[in-house]
Every structure is written in C-alpha cells, then in structure tokens.
Amino acid sequence: MSWTRPASEHVVAIAAPVVVVATLLVVWAVNVPGVARAQSLLKALVPQVQVSNGNGGYTTQSKTPAMELQDFKDALTPGPWPGTPLGHRK
C-alpha cells in the first residue's frame, strides 16, 4: 500500500505549503466573523465616542440615543460574511 511508505521529499515539498495555506484559511474563516461581530458589539456598548477637537487631539463626547441605536443596528446586521449565523437566533 502506498499509505505505509514514507512520502518522498518532492511530495512533502508540494503538500506542506498546501496544507499550511488550507489551515490558515480555515482558521481565518472560523475566527474572523466572531471577532468582527464582537468588535461591533463592543463599539455599541461604549457610551462615549471620541471626536477630533481640531488641534490634532481628541475629546470624548457622550453618544446620543440615536447614535447608540444605530451602533446596535450596525452590530446586528449581517456582516462581511453573509449567511454567517453568528450572533443571530434561528
């Protein structure tokens, strides 16, 4: 059987990069939607927003209720991965 023989260096040189790239893509696809959703929700939960003061610095300002509502709507809309049910009840 070919499964019991060690793979040649040529096969390993081709298969290793393919496996690494596939692993990175899977890790990215599994983790990034959750991180993006969490960042959106954290932004919605923060009661203040930083605004530029015109001198190159920033000051904090309380959010209006309309701003807070819009932040929550943005956090709960489908993100860059449509069809991802993360954060949505079925």
mmCIF file as gemmi writes it, N, C-alpha and C atoms, coordinates in Angstrom:
data_model
loop_
_atom_site.group_PDB
_atom_site.id
_atom_site.type_symbol
_atom_site.label_atom_id
_atom_site.label_alt_id
_atom_site.label_comp_id
_atom_site.label_asym_id
_atom_site.label_entity_id
_atom_site.label_seq_id
_atom_site.pdbx_PDB_ins_code
_atom_site.Cartn_x
_atom_site.Cartn_y
_atom_site.Cartn_z
_atom_site.occupancy
_atom_site.B_iso_or_equiv
_atom_site.pdbx_formal_charge
_atom_site.auth_seq_id
_atom_site.auth_asym_id
_atom_site.pdbx_PDB_model_num
ATOM 1 N N . MET Axp A 1 ? 0.84 -1.196 0 1 0 ? 1 A 1
ATOM 2 C CA . MET Axp A 1 ? 0 0 0 1 0 ? 1 A 1
ATOM 3 C C . MET Axp A 1 ? 0.876 1.246 0 1 0 ? 1 A 1
ATOM 4 N N . SER Axp A 2 ? 0.379 2.261 -0.632 1 0 ? 2 A 1
ATOM 5 C CA . SER Axp A 2 ? 1.154 3.496 -0.703 1 0 ? 2 A 1
ATOM 6 C C . SER Axp A 2 ? 1.068 4.311 0.588 1 0 ? 2 A 1
ATOM 7 N N . TRP Axp A 3 ? 0.107 4.026 1.43 1 0 ? 3 A 1
ATOM 8 C CA . TRP Axp A 3 ? -0.03 4.776 2.685 1 0 ? 3 A 1
ATOM 9 C C . TRP Axp A 3 ? 1.016 4.391 3.716 1 0 ? 3 A 1
ATOM 10 N N . THR Axp A 4 ? 1.566 3.211 3.573 1 0 ? 4 A 1
ATOM 11 C CA . THR Axp A 4 ? 2.54 2.749 4.562 1 0 ? 4 A 1
ATOM 12 C C . THR Axp A 4 ? 3.962 3.16 4.219 1 0 ? 4 A 1
ATOM 13 N N . ARG Axp A 5 ? 4.203 3.595 2.972 1 0 ? 5 A 1
ATOM 14 C CA . ARG Axp A 5 ? 5.535 4.044 2.584 1 0 ? 5 A 1
ATOM 15 C C . ARG Axp A 5 ? 5.716 5.509 2.944 1 0 ? 5 A 1
ATOM 16 N N . PRO Axp A 6 ? 6.919 5.888 3.347 1 0 ? 6 A 1
ATOM 17 C CA . PRO Axp A 6 ? 7.167 7.309 3.612 1 0 ? 6 A 1
ATOM 18 C C . PRO Axp A 6 ? 7.043 8.114 2.321 1 0 ? 6 A 1
ATOM 19 N N . ALA Axp A 7 ? 6.557 9.335 2.449 1 0 ? 7 A 1
ATOM 20 C CA . ALA Axp A 7 ? 6.403 10.197 1.276 1 0 ? 7 A 1
ATOM 21 C C . ALA Axp A 7 ? 7.761 10.711 0.833 1 0 ? 7 A 1
ATOM 22 N N . SER Axp A 8 ? 7.89 10.898 -0.448 1 0 ? 8 A 1
ATOM 23 C CA . SER Axp A 8 ? 9.158 11.415 -0.973 1 0 ? 8 A 1
ATOM 24 C C . SER Axp A 8 ? 9.269 12.903 -0.644 1 0 ? 8 A 1
ATOM 25 N N . GLU Axp A 9 ? 10.473 13.426 -0.758 1 0 ? 9 A 1
ATOM 26 C CA . GLU Axp A 9 ? 10.692 14.843 -0.474 1 0 ? 9 A 1
ATOM 27 C C . GLU Axp A 9 ? 9.912 15.721 -1.445 1 0 ? 9 A 1
ATOM 28 N N . HIS Axp A 10 ? 9.756 15.268 -2.654 1 0 ? 10 A 1
ATOM 29 C CA . HIS Axp A 10 ? 9.017 16.021 -3.661 1 0 ? 10 A 1
ATOM 30 C C . HIS Axp A 10 ? 7.547 16.17 -3.238 1 0 ? 10 A 1
ATOM 31 N N . VAL Axp A 11 ? 6.954 15.1 -2.781 1 0 ? 11 A 1
ATOM 32 C CA . VAL Axp A 11 ? 5.553 15.132 -2.347 1 0 ? 11 A 1
ATOM 33 C C . VAL Axp A 11 ? 5.397 16.033 -1.126 1 0 ? 11 A 1
ATOM 34 N N . VAL Axp A 12 ? 6.31 15.936 -0.182 1 0 ? 12 A 1
ATOM 35 C CA . VAL Axp A 12 ? 6.247 16.769 1.016 1 0 ? 12 A 1
ATOM 36 C C . VAL Axp A 12 ? 6.418 18.239 0.647 1 0 ? 12 A 1
ATOM 37 N N . ALA Axp A 13 ? 7.309 18.535 -0.299 1 0 ? 13 A 1
ATOM 38 C CA . ALA Axp A 13 ? 7.543 19.92 -0.714 1 0 ? 13 A 1
ATOM 39 C C . ALA Axp A 13 ? 6.317 20.522 -1.37 1 0 ? 13 A 1
ATOM 40 N N . ILE Axp A 14 ? 5.495 19.723 -1.976 1 0 ? 14 A 1
ATOM 41 C CA . ILE Axp A 14 ? 4.258 20.225 -2.59 1 0 ? 14 A 1
ATOM 42 C C . ILE Axp A 14 ? 3.115 20.239 -1.587 1 0 ? 14 A 1
ATOM 43 N N . ALA Axp A 15 ? 2.987 19.189 -0.789 1 0 ? 15 A 1
ATOM 44 C CA . ALA Axp A 15 ? 1.849 19.061 0.118 1 0 ? 15 A 1
ATOM 45 C C . ALA Axp A 15 ? 1.928 19.994 1.316 1 0 ? 15 A 1
ATOM 46 N N . ALA Axp A 16 ? 3.108 20.253 1.841 1 0 ? 16 A 1
ATOM 47 C CA . ALA Axp A 16 ? 3.236 21.073 3.051 1 0 ? 16 A 1
ATOM 48 C C . ALA Axp A 16 ? 2.701 22.492 2.855 1 0 ? 16 A 1
ATOM 49 N N . PRO Axp A 17 ? 3.081 23.204 1.811 1 0 ? 17 A 1
ATOM 50 C CA . PRO Axp A 17 ? 2.515 24.556 1.639 1 0 ? 17 A 1
ATOM 51 C C . PRO Axp A 17 ? 1.005 24.539 1.418 1 0 ? 17 A 1
ATOM 52 N N . VAL Axp A 18 ? 0.503 23.519 0.726 1 0 ? 18 A 1
ATOM 53 C CA . VAL Axp A 18 ? -0.941 23.425 0.504 1 0 ? 18 A 1
ATOM 54 C C . VAL Axp A 18 ? -1.663 23.235 1.83 1 0 ? 18 A 1
ATOM 55 N N . VAL Axp A 19 ? -1.128 22.376 2.679 1 0 ? 19 A 1
ATOM 56 C CA . VAL Axp A 19 ? -1.741 22.136 3.99 1 0 ? 19 A 1
ATOM 57 C C . VAL Axp A 19 ? -1.672 23.391 4.856 1 0 ? 19 A 1
ATOM 58 N N . VAL Axp A 20 ? -0.557 24.105 4.818 1 0 ? 20 A 1
ATOM 59 C CA . VAL Axp A 20 ? -0.411 25.332 5.622 1 0 ? 20 A 1
ATOM 60 C C . VAL Axp A 20 ? -1.414 26.385 5.169 1 0 ? 20 A 1
ATOM 61 N N . VAL Axp A 21 ? -1.531 26.592 3.859 1 0 ? 21 A 1
ATOM 62 C CA . VAL Axp A 21 ? -2.47 27.591 3.338 1 0 ? 21 A 1
ATOM 63 C C . VAL Axp A 21 ? -3.91 27.204 3.673 1 0 ? 21 A 1
ATOM 64 N N . ALA Axp A 22 ? -4.253 25.943 3.509 1 0 ? 22 A 1
ATOM 65 C CA . ALA Axp A 22 ? -5.611 25.49 3.828 1 0 ? 22 A 1
ATOM 66 C C . ALA Axp A 22 ? -5.909 25.675 5.308 1 0 ? 22 A 1
ATOM 67 N N . THR Axp A 23 ? -4.949 25.382 6.165 1 0 ? 23 A 1
ATOM 68 C CA . THR Axp A 23 ? -5.138 25.563 7.605 1 0 ? 23 A 1
ATOM 69 C C . THR Axp A 23 ? -5.345 27.031 7.945 1 0 ? 23 A 1
ATOM 70 N N . LEU Axp A 24 ? -4.546 27.907 7.362 1 0 ? 24 A 1
ATOM 71 C CA . LEU Axp A 24 ? -4.701 29.34 7.621 1 0 ? 24 A 1
ATOM 72 C C . LEU Axp A 24 ? -6.06 29.85 7.153 1 0 ? 24 A 1
ATOM 73 N N . LEU Axp A 25 ? -6.519 29.391 6.006 1 0 ? 25 A 1
ATOM 74 C CA . LEU Axp A 25 ? -7.835 29.811 5.511 1 0 ? 25 A 1
ATOM 75 C C . LEU Axp A 25 ? -8.959 29.347 6.43 1 0 ? 25 A 1
ATOM 76 N N . VAL Axp A 26 ? -8.872 28.141 6.914 1 0 ? 26 A 1
ATOM 77 C CA . VAL Axp A 26 ? -9.901 27.624 7.82 1 0 ? 26 A 1
ATOM 78 C C . VAL Axp A 26 ? -9.884 28.389 9.138 1 0 ? 26 A 1
ATOM 79 N N . VAL Axp A 27 ? -8.701 28.627 9.685 1 0 ? 27 A 1
ATOM 80 C CA . VAL Axp A 27 ? -8.602 29.383 10.939 1 0 ? 27 A 1
ATOM 81 C C . VAL Axp A 27 ? -9.175 30.782 10.745 1 0 ? 27 A 1
ATOM 82 N N . TRP Axp A 28 ? -8.846 31.416 9.633 1 0 ? 28 A 1
ATOM 83 C CA . TRP Axp A 28 ? -9.365 32.757 9.333 1 0 ? 28 A 1
ATOM 84 C C . TRP Axp A 28 ? -10.897 32.726 9.232 1 0 ? 28 A 1
ATOM 85 N N . ALA Axp A 29 ? -11.448 31.789 8.468 1 0 ? 29 A 1
ATOM 86 C CA . ALA Axp A 29 ? -12.888 31.726 8.247 1 0 ? 29 A 1
ATOM 87 C C . ALA Axp A 29 ? -13.664 31.413 9.52 1 0 ? 29 A 1
ATOM 88 N N . VAL Axp A 30 ? -13.057 30.672 10.431 1 0 ? 30 A 1
ATOM 89 C CA . VAL Axp A 30 ? -13.747 30.309 11.669 1 0 ? 30 A 1
ATOM 90 C C . VAL Axp A 30 ? -13.689 31.44 12.697 1 0 ? 30 A 1
ATOM 91 N N . ASN Axp A 31 ? -12.581 32.158 12.773 1 0 ? 31 A 1
ATOM 92 C CA . ASN Axp A 31 ? -12.393 33.144 13.831 1 0 ? 31 A 1
ATOM 93 C C . ASN Axp A 31 ? -12.772 34.572 13.472 1 0 ? 31 A 1
ATOM 94 N N . VAL Axp A 32 ? -12.515 35 12.27 1 0 ? 32 A 1
ATOM 95 C CA . VAL Axp A 32 ? -12.695 36.409 11.915 1 0 ? 32 A 1
ATOM 96 C C . VAL Axp A 32 ? -14.146 36.877 12.011 1 0 ? 32 A 1
ATOM 97 N N . PRO Axp A 33 ? -15.148 36.114 11.577 1 0 ? 33 A 1
ATOM 98 C CA . PRO Axp A 33 ? -16.517 36.613 11.74 1 0 ? 33 A 1
ATOM 99 C C . PRO Axp A 33 ? -16.887 36.866 13.2 1 0 ? 33 A 1
ATOM 100 N N . GLY Axp A 34 ? -16.443 36.013 14.098 1 0 ? 34 A 1
ATOM 101 C CA . GLY Axp A 34 ? -16.734 36.205 15.52 1 0 ? 34 A 1
ATOM 102 C C . GLY Axp A 34 ? -16.033 37.422 16.086 1 0 ? 34 A 1
ATOM 103 N N . VAL Axp A 35 ? -14.797 37.639 15.689 1 0 ? 35 A 1
ATOM 104 C CA . VAL Axp A 35 ? -14.053 38.803 16.16 1 0 ? 35 A 1
ATOM 105 C C . VAL Axp A 35 ? -14.697 40.083 15.635 1 0 ? 35 A 1
ATOM 106 N N . ALA Axp A 36 ? -15.106 40.085 14.375 1 0 ? 36 A 1
ATOM 107 C CA . ALA Axp A 36 ? -15.753 41.264 13.801 1 0 ? 36 A 1
ATOM 108 C C . ALA Axp A 36 ? -17.067 41.564 14.506 1 0 ? 36 A 1
ATOM 109 N N . ARG Axp A 37 ? -17.842 40.536 14.792 1 0 ? 37 A 1
ATOM 110 C CA . ARG Axp A 37 ? -19.123 40.731 15.494 1 0 ? 37 A 1
ATOM 111 C C . ARG Axp A 37 ? -18.871 41.251 16.906 1 0 ? 37 A 1
ATOM 112 N N . ALA Axp A 38 ? -17.887 40.716 17.58 1 0 ? 38 A 1
ATOM 113 C CA . ALA Axp A 38 ? -17.579 41.153 18.944 1 0 ? 38 A 1
ATOM 114 C C . ALA Axp A 38 ? -17.121 42.605 18.967 1 0 ? 38 A 1
ATOM 115 N N . GLN Axp A 39 ? -16.313 43.014 18 1 0 ? 39 A 1
ATOM 116 C CA . GLN Axp A 39 ? -15.868 44.407 17.942 1 0 ? 39 A 1
ATOM 117 C C . GLN Axp A 39 ? -17.052 45.336 17.71 1 0 ? 39 A 1
ATOM 118 N N . SER Axp A 40 ? -17.979 44.939 16.856 1 0 ? 40 A 1
ATOM 119 C CA . SER Axp A 40 ? -19.16 45.765 16.601 1 0 ? 40 A 1
ATOM 120 C C . SER Axp A 40 ? -20.014 45.905 17.86 1 0 ? 40 A 1
ATOM 121 N N . LEU Axp A 41 ? -20.181 44.813 18.583 1 0 ? 41 A 1
ATOM 122 C CA . LEU Axp A 41 ? -20.978 44.872 19.805 1 0 ? 41 A 1
ATOM 123 C C . LEU Axp A 41 ? -20.292 45.7 20.883 1 0 ? 41 A 1
ATOM 124 N N . LEU Axp A 42 ? -18.978 45.596 20.995 1 0 ? 42 A 1
ATOM 125 C CA . LEU Axp A 42 ? -18.26 46.418 21.97 1 0 ? 42 A 1
ATOM 126 C C . LEU Axp A 42 ? -18.366 47.898 21.636 1 0 ? 42 A 1
ATOM 127 N N . LYS Axp A 43 ? -18.285 48.218 20.362 1 0 ? 43 A 1
ATOM 128 C CA . LYS Axp A 43 ? -18.446 49.613 19.941 1 0 ? 43 A 1
ATOM 129 C C . LYS Axp A 43 ? -19.838 50.124 20.323 1 0 ? 43 A 1
ATOM 130 N N . ALA Axp A 44 ? -20.847 49.275 20.175 1 0 ? 44 A 1
ATOM 131 C CA . ALA Axp A 44 ? -22.211 49.682 20.512 1 0 ? 44 A 1
ATOM 132 C C . ALA Axp A 44 ? -22.393 49.855 22.022 1 0 ? 44 A 1
ATOM 133 N N . LEU Axp A 45 ? -21.646 49.116 22.816 1 0 ? 45 A 1
ATOM 134 C CA . LEU Axp A 45 ? -21.801 49.189 24.267 1 0 ? 45 A 1
ATOM 135 C C . LEU Axp A 45 ? -21.084 50.373 24.908 1 0 ? 45 A 1
ATOM 136 N N . VAL Axp A 46 ? -20.11 50.943 24.22 1 0 ? 46 A 1
ATOM 137 C CA . VAL Axp A 46 ? -19.359 52.064 24.783 1 0 ? 46 A 1
ATOM 138 C C . VAL Axp A 46 ? -20.246 53.311 24.742 1 0 ? 46 A 1
ATOM 139 N N . PRO Axp A 47 ? -20.459 53.984 25.886 1 0 ? 47 A 1
ATOM 140 C CA . PRO Axp A 47 ? -21.39 55.11 25.925 1 0 ? 47 A 1
ATOM 141 C C . PRO Axp A 47 ? -20.809 56.429 25.423 1 0 ? 47 A 1
ATOM 142 N N . GLN Axp A 48 ? -19.547 56.427 25.053 1 0 ? 48 A 1
ATOM 143 C CA . GLN Axp A 48 ? -18.923 57.661 24.585 1 0 ? 48 A 1
ATOM 144 C C . GLN Axp A 48 ? -18.23 57.423 23.265 1 0 ? 48 A 1
ATOM 145 N N . VAL Axp A 49 ? -17.993 58.529 22.55 1 0 ? 49 A 1
ATOM 146 C CA . VAL Axp A 49 ? -17.31 58.468 21.271 1 0 ? 49 A 1
ATOM 147 C C . VAL Axp A 49 ? -16.233 59.535 21.269 1 0 ? 49 A 1
ATOM 148 N N . GLN Axp A 50 ? -15.115 59.238 20.617 1 0 ? 50 A 1
ATOM 149 C CA . GLN Axp A 50 ? -14.042 60.223 20.518 1 0 ? 50 A 1
ATOM 150 C C . GLN Axp A 50 ? -14.266 61.08 19.283 1 0 ? 50 A 1
ATOM 151 N N . VAL Axp A 51 ? -14.151 62.403 19.455 1 0 ? 51 A 1
ATOM 152 C CA . VAL Axp A 51 ? -14.272 63.333 18.336 1 0 ? 51 A 1
ATOM 153 C C . VAL Axp A 51 ? -13.022 64.194 18.288 1 0 ? 51 A 1
ATOM 154 N N . SER Axp A 52 ? -12.66 64.586 17.078 1 0 ? 52 A 1
ATOM 155 C CA . SER Axp A 52 ? -11.477 65.416 16.9 1 0 ? 52 A 1
ATOM 156 C C . SER Axp A 52 ? -11.772 66.826 17.402 1 0 ? 52 A 1
ATOM 157 N N . ASN Axp A 53 ? -10.8 67.422 18.116 1 0 ? 53 A 1
ATOM 158 C CA . ASN Axp A 53 ? -11.003 68.783 18.61 1 0 ? 53 A 1
ATOM 159 C C . ASN Axp A 53 ? -10.397 69.82 17.677 1 0 ? 53 A 1
ATOM 160 N N . GLY Axp A 54 ? -9.885 69.396 16.538 1 0 ? 54 A 1
ATOM 161 C CA . GLY Axp A 54 ? -9.34 70.322 15.558 1 0 ? 54 A 1
ATOM 162 C C . GLY Axp A 54 ? -7.875 70.661 15.767 1 0 ? 54 A 1
ATOM 163 N N . ASN Axp A 55 ? -7.31 70.343 16.91 1 0 ? 55 A 1
ATOM 164 C CA . ASN Axp A 55 ? -5.908 70.642 17.206 1 0 ? 55 A 1
ATOM 165 C C . ASN Axp A 55 ? -5.03 69.393 17.095 1 0 ? 55 A 1
ATOM 166 N N . GLY Axp A 56 ? -5.532 68.376 16.459 1 0 ? 56 A 1
ATOM 167 C CA . GLY Axp A 56 ? -4.781 67.133 16.357 1 0 ? 56 A 1
ATOM 168 C C . GLY Axp A 56 ? -5.047 66.199 17.519 1 0 ? 56 A 1
ATOM 169 N N . GLY Axp A 57 ? -5.867 66.596 18.466 1 0 ? 57 A 1
ATOM 170 C CA . GLY Axp A 57 ? -6.204 65.764 19.615 1 0 ? 57 A 1
ATOM 171 C C . GLY Axp A 57 ? -7.654 65.31 19.547 1 0 ? 57 A 1
ATOM 172 N N . TYR Axp A 58 ? -8.044 64.582 20.555 1 0 ? 58 A 1
ATOM 173 C CA . TYR Axp A 58 ? -9.411 64.056 20.604 1 0 ? 58 A 1
ATOM 174 C C . TYR Axp A 58 ? -10.02 64.357 21.961 1 0 ? 58 A 1
ATOM 175 N N . THR Axp A 59 ? -11.32 64.551 21.969 1 0 ? 59 A 1
ATOM 176 C CA . THR Axp A 59 ? -12.07 64.679 23.209 1 0 ? 59 A 1
ATOM 177 C C . THR Axp A 59 ? -13.18 63.631 23.182 1 0 ? 59 A 1
ATOM 178 N N . THR Axp A 60 ? -13.683 63.272 24.353 1 0 ? 60 A 1
ATOM 179 C CA . THR Axp A 60 ? -14.774 62.305 24.409 1 0 ? 60 A 1
ATOM 180 C C . THR Axp A 60 ? -16.094 63.046 24.533 1 0 ? 60 A 1
ATOM 181 N N . GLN Axp A 61 ? -17.092 62.459 23.923 1 0 ? 61 A 1
ATOM 182 C CA . GLN Axp A 61 ? -18.425 63.044 23.918 1 0 ? 61 A 1
ATOM 183 C C . GLN Axp A 61 ? -19.419 61.914 24.132 1 0 ? 61 A 1
ATOM 184 N N . SER Axp A 62 ? -20.445 62.152 24.906 1 0 ? 62 A 1
ATOM 185 C CA . SER Axp A 62 ? -21.469 61.13 25.127 1 0 ? 62 A 1
ATOM 186 C C . SER Axp A 62 ? -22.242 60.893 23.841 1 0 ? 62 A 1
ATOM 187 N N . LYS Axp A 63 ? -22.616 59.638 23.621 1 0 ? 63 A 1
ATOM 188 C CA . LYS Axp A 63 ? -23.41 59.306 22.45 1 0 ? 63 A 1
ATOM 189 C C . LYS Axp A 63 ? -24.861 59.717 22.677 1 0 ? 63 A 1
ATOM 190 N N . THR Axp A 64 ? -25.499 60.106 21.602 1 0 ? 64 A 1
ATOM 191 C CA . THR Axp A 64 ? -26.938 60.365 21.671 1 0 ? 64 A 1
ATOM 192 C C . THR Axp A 64 ? -27.652 59.023 21.585 1 0 ? 64 A 1
ATOM 193 N N . PRO Axp A 65 ? -28.89 58.964 22.039 1 0 ? 65 A 1
ATOM 194 C CA . PRO Axp A 65 ? -29.627 57.696 21.902 1 0 ? 65 A 1
ATOM 195 C C . PRO Axp A 65 ? -29.725 57.222 20.453 1 0 ? 65 A 1
ATOM 196 N N . ALA Axp A 66 ? -29.826 58.146 19.514 1 0 ? 66 A 1
ATOM 197 C CA . ALA Axp A 66 ? -29.891 57.757 18.102 1 0 ? 66 A 1
ATOM 198 C C . ALA Axp A 66 ? -28.58 57.123 17.655 1 0 ? 66 A 1
ATOM 199 N N . MET Axp A 67 ? -27.458 57.65 18.13 1 0 ? 67 A 1
ATOM 200 C CA . MET Axp A 67 ? -26.156 57.069 17.79 1 0 ? 67 A 1
ATOM 201 C C . MET Axp A 67 ? -26.021 55.664 18.373 1 0 ? 67 A 1
ATOM 202 N N . GLU Axp A 68 ? -26.465 55.494 19.617 1 0 ? 68 A 1
ATOM 203 C CA . GLU Axp A 68 ? -26.383 54.181 20.251 1 0 ? 68 A 1
ATOM 204 C C . GLU Axp A 68 ? -27.252 53.167 19.524 1 0 ? 68 A 1
ATOM 205 N N . LEU Axp A 69 ? -28.468 53.576 19.162 1 0 ? 69 A 1
ATOM 206 C CA . LEU Axp A 69 ? -29.366 52.676 18.446 1 0 ? 69 A 1
ATOM 207 C C . LEU Axp A 69 ? -28.77 52.274 17.095 1 0 ? 69 A 1
ATOM 208 N N . GLN Axp A 70 ? -28.181 53.237 16.401 1 0 ? 70 A 1
ATOM 209 C CA . GLN Axp A 70 ? -27.567 52.926 15.106 1 0 ? 70 A 1
ATOM 210 C C . GLN Axp A 70 ? -26.384 51.978 15.27 1 0 ? 70 A 1
ATOM 211 N N . ASP Axp A 71 ? -25.593 52.156 16.318 1 0 ? 71 A 1
ATOM 212 C CA . ASP Axp A 71 ? -24.469 51.25 16.558 1 0 ? 71 A 1
ATOM 213 C C . ASP Axp A 71 ? -24.962 49.824 16.792 1 0 ? 71 A 1
ATOM 214 N N . PHE Axp A 72 ? -26.059 49.658 17.549 1 0 ? 72 A 1
ATOM 215 C CA . PHE Axp A 72 ? -26.596 48.315 17.781 1 0 ? 72 A 1
ATOM 216 C C . PHE Axp A 72 ? -27.177 47.735 16.495 1 0 ? 72 A 1
ATOM 217 N N . LYS Axp A 73 ? -27.838 48.552 15.704 1 0 ? 73 A 1
ATOM 218 C CA . LYS Axp A 73 ? -28.36 48.059 14.42 1 0 ? 73 A 1
ATOM 219 C C . LYS Axp A 73 ? -27.216 47.61 13.52 1 0 ? 73 A 1
ATOM 220 N N . ASP Axp A 74 ? -26.128 48.395 13.496 1 0 ? 74 A 1
ATOM 221 C CA . ASP Axp A 74 ? -24.97 48.014 12.684 1 0 ? 74 A 1
ATOM 222 C C . ASP Axp A 74 ? -24.354 46.715 13.179 1 0 ? 74 A 1
ATOM 223 N N . ALA Axp A 75 ? -24.319 46.531 14.492 1 0 ? 75 A 1
ATOM 224 C CA . ALA Axp A 75 ? -23.717 45.326 15.06 1 0 ? 75 A 1
ATOM 225 C C . ALA Axp A 75 ? -24.553 44.083 14.778 1 0 ? 75 A 1
ATOM 226 N N . LEU Axp A 76 ? -25.855 44.241 14.633 1 0 ? 76 A 1
ATOM 227 C CA . LEU Axp A 76 ? -26.727 43.087 14.459 1 0 ? 76 A 1
ATOM 228 C C . LEU Axp A 76 ? -27.089 42.803 13.013 1 0 ? 76 A 1
ATOM 229 N N . THR Axp A 77 ? -26.668 43.654 12.092 1 0 ? 77 A 1
ATOM 230 C CA . THR Axp A 77 ? -26.906 43.37 10.677 1 0 ? 77 A 1
ATOM 231 C C . THR Axp A 77 ? -25.88 42.349 10.206 1 0 ? 77 A 1
ATOM 232 N N . PRO Axp A 78 ? -26.197 41.667 9.127 1 0 ? 78 A 1
ATOM 233 C CA . PRO Axp A 78 ? -25.215 40.702 8.608 1 0 ? 78 A 1
ATOM 234 C C . PRO Axp A 78 ? -23.914 41.403 8.26 1 0 ? 78 A 1
ATOM 235 N N . GLY Axp A 79 ? -22.832 40.765 8.621 1 0 ? 79 A 1
ATOM 236 C CA . GLY Axp A 79 ? -21.526 41.361 8.422 1 0 ? 79 A 1
ATOM 237 C C . GLY Axp A 79 ? -20.954 41.055 7.06 1 0 ? 79 A 1
ATOM 238 N N . PRO Axp A 80 ? -19.64 41.092 6.952 1 0 ? 80 A 1
ATOM 239 C CA . PRO Axp A 80 ? -19 40.856 5.663 1 0 ? 80 A 1
ATOM 240 C C . PRO Axp A 80 ? -19.1 39.407 5.189 1 0 ? 80 A 1
ATOM 241 N N . TRP Axp A 81 ? -19.565 38.53 6.048 1 0 ? 81 A 1
ATOM 242 C CA . TRP Axp A 81 ? -19.748 37.136 5.665 1 0 ? 81 A 1
ATOM 243 C C . TRP Axp A 81 ? -21.234 36.819 5.691 1 0 ? 81 A 1
ATOM 244 N N . PRO Axp A 82 ? -21.964 37.111 4.615 1 0 ? 82 A 1
ATOM 245 C CA . PRO Axp A 82 ? -23.408 36.834 4.616 1 0 ? 82 A 1
ATOM 246 C C . PRO Axp A 82 ? -23.67 35.353 4.804 1 0 ? 82 A 1
ATOM 247 N N . GLY Axp A 83 ? -24.715 35.083 5.492 1 0 ? 83 A 1
ATOM 248 C CA . GLY Axp A 83 ? -25.057 33.702 5.752 1 0 ? 83 A 1
ATOM 249 C C . GLY Axp A 83 ? -24.425 33.166 7.018 1 0 ? 83 A 1
ATOM 250 N N . THR Axp A 84 ? -23.57 33.948 7.662 1 0 ? 84 A 1
ATOM 251 C CA . THR Axp A 84 ? -22.967 33.518 8.912 1 0 ? 84 A 1
ATOM 252 C C . THR Axp A 84 ? -23.968 33.769 10.028 1 0 ? 84 A 1
ATOM 253 N N . PRO Axp A 85 ? -24.452 32.737 10.691 1 0 ? 85 A 1
ATOM 254 C CA . PRO Axp A 85 ? -25.466 32.929 11.712 1 0 ? 85 A 1
ATOM 255 C C . PRO Axp A 85 ? -24.931 33.382 13.058 1 0 ? 85 A 1
ATOM 256 N N . LEU Axp A 86 ? -23.651 33.726 13.106 1 0 ? 86 A 1
ATOM 257 C CA . LEU Axp A 86 ? -23.024 34.078 14.379 1 0 ? 86 A 1
ATOM 258 C C . LEU Axp A 86 ? -23.715 35.294 14.998 1 0 ? 86 A 1
ATOM 259 N N . GLY Axp A 87 ? -24.214 35.117 16.203 1 0 ? 87 A 1
ATOM 260 C CA . GLY Axp A 87 ? -24.874 36.216 16.911 1 0 ? 87 A 1
ATOM 261 C C . GLY Axp A 87 ? -26.334 36.355 16.582 1 0 ? 87 A 1
ATOM 262 N N . HIS Axp A 88 ? -26.897 35.475 15.78 1 0 ? 88 A 1
ATOM 263 C CA . HIS Axp A 88 ? -28.297 35.544 15.412 1 0 ? 88 A 1
ATOM 264 C C . HIS Axp A 88 ? -29.015 34.295 15.885 1 0 ? 88 A 1
ATOM 265 N N . ARG Axp A 89 ? -30.21 34.513 16.417 1 0 ? 89 A 1
ATOM 266 C CA . ARG Axp A 89 ? -31.014 33.385 16.873 1 0 ? 89 A 1
ATOM 267 C C . ARG Axp A 89 ? -31.822 32.855 15.696 1 0 ? 89 A 1
ATOM 268 N N . LYS Axp A 90 ? -31.936 31.557 15.594 1 0 ? 90 A 1
ATOM 269 C CA . LYS Axp A 90 ? -32.717 30.979 14.478 1 0 ? 90 A 1
ATOM 270 C C . LYS Axp A 90 ? -34.079 30.592 14.934 1 0 ? 90 A 1
